[in-house]
């Protein structure tokens, strides 16, 4: 059984999470994309981007973003096509936080993010570049290993896990994001001297009867 270690008011989420709710509706939750970065080659599902001063590579079983410039630089992977995230999630195993480390859901002018910097982890909703909702708590590297943003009934649930099995909810917000067409991003940002950002694996999942979530 997982232990709820976030700020007061956090809620324990069962390991199956959205999968059990989808099954109850006569559906199942299925992966749309999984990548463990073991082959060292960018899959066709992804596109990459990198500012000058950021280097993105698949190596040593991780997706890594390294930094070499005096100015802050960003790089990472972004899905080549939008995904239907209704009843599903974006989850990642974060091997190392370096500089800024970000998971993002993006639809239109709305961004939904989990990110860590230094000793804090944040859950944010941004519209037109303005932060409209933000939750912050202490980043615990031994507990906040797996990050997940899960959609359910028009809300996003930010969750973490030490092992990818039992999940603890950090916060949940209603969000206007168009969950049926979401671009997903794994990203790091930093300057020379920052540790690299490293993702060990990622999973994108959704209900196989997503129309039930309209």
N, C-alpha and C positions, 0 to 999 in steps of 0.2 A: 504494500500500500504506500502510495506517495505521501510525502509530508508537505503541507502548505507552508512555504517559508517566505512568502512575499509580505508586503505591508499588511497591516490589519485590514480585514474585510475581504481578503482574497479567498477564492473558492476552489476546492479540490475538484478536478475533472477526472472522470474515469478514463482508463486507458483507451477504451474503444471510442470515446468521445462522440463525434458526429456520426461515426459508422453505426452505432446502435440506434441513433435517432432515425437515420436513413432506413435501416432495416425495419424499424417499427412502422414506417410509412410504406413498406413493401418495396424498398429500394436497397441498394448496397452502395457503399462508398468505394470507389475504385481509383487507383492511381492513374493520372493522366501523363505524368512524367516523373521518373526517378533517375537519379544520377549519383554514382558514388565516386566519380572522378578518378577511377582507378586506371583507365586506359590511356590517360594523358592526352586525349584528343577531344576537342570541343564537339559535342553532339550537334546534329542538325537542328535540334529544338532550340538552340541558343544562338544569340549574337553576342559579340563582345564589344566593349568600348573601353577606352583608356585615355585620360588626359596626359599631356606631357608631364613626365615625372611619376607616372604610375605604370607598372608592368603587371599584366594579367597572364597567369600561366596555370595549366593543369600539370602538376608534378608531385611525386611522392604521395599519391593518393588523395590530394586535396586540390581545391580551387584556391589559388593564392593571388593576393594583390600586394605587390611590393612598392615601396615609395623611395624616390631618389632625389626629389627636388626641394628647393627652399620654400616654394609656394605649395599650398595644399593641392593635391591632385587626387582624382577619383578614377576608379576603374571597376569592372566586374562583368557579369553575365546578365543578359536580359532575354526574356523569352522571345523567340522569333515571331510567334503568333499569340494573340490573346487566348485566355483560357476561361472556361465557365467554372467559377469557383463556388457556385451555390451549393450549400450543404457540404463543402469541402474545406481545403486548407492549403497553405504554403508552410512547409516545415523544413528546417535545416539543422544539421549538426554543426555547430560552430566550434571548430578546433582551436582557434585562437582569435582573440579580439586585438586588433592593432589599429591605432588611430581611431577612426570611426568605422564601425561595422554595421551594415544595414541590410535588412530584408524589407522589401517594399512591394505593395500592391498599388497599381496605377491604372486609373480609368478616367479618361477625360482630364478635367482640371483637379481631380482629387487624388491624393496620395495617402496611403495608410502604411505606417512604418513601425517596425521594431528596430531600435538601434542601441548600441552600447558605445560609450566613450568613457575612458578612465574607470572610475568606480561606480558608474551609474548606468542603468538600462532604462530606456524610454519607450513609451507606446504613444504614437501620435497620429492625428488626422490633420492633413493639410489641404486647404482649398485655395486655389489661385496663389500658391506660395505662402499663404498665411496659416499659421498653426491655430486650429480651432478647438482641438482637444489634446491634452497631454497628460500622461501619467509618468511618474519617475520613482524609481526605487533603487536600492543598492544592488549593484551588479556582483553576483557571487559566482565566480568561475567554476566552482565544483558543483553548483546546483543549476545554474543557467547555461547548460551545455546545449540542449536542444531548444530551439525557438519555434513557435507555431502561431500563425494567425489563421483562425478558423471562422468561417461564415456560418451563421445560423439565424434564420428568421429576420434578416435585414440588419443584423448586428455583427460586428467583428469582435472576436474573443482573442485576446493576447494571452498566450500560455507558454510556460517553460517546463522543462523536465531535465533531471540529471541523467536519465537513461533512455529516453524516447518511449517509455512505457507509461508510467503514471504522470499525469500532467497537472500542474497547478496554474490557476488563472491569476494573472496579474490584474487585468481590468477588462471591461467590455464597454463598447460605445456603439450606439446606433450610428450608421454612416450612410451618406448618400452615394457611396461608390456603386457603380453599375457592375454587380457581381457576376453577370453572365458574360462579360467580356473584359477580363483583367489581364494586364501585362504585369509580369513578375520580374523582380530584380534582386540579385545578390551583389552587394557592392561593398567596397572599402574605400576610405579616403584618409590621406595623411601626408606627412612630410618626411624628408630624410631623417633617419633616426628612429622613427616609429616602427614598432614591430609589424610584420606583415599581417594582413587579415587572411584567415584561412577557414574555408568551409570544407568539411569532410564529406557531406552528402546533402542532398536536397530531395524533397518529394512534393509534388503537386497532385492533389486529389480532389475529386468532386463526386456528388451523387450521380449514379447512372440513370436516374430518372429526374434530372434537374428541373424539368418542367413542373414537378410537384412543388417546387419552392417558389413559384411565381407569386 
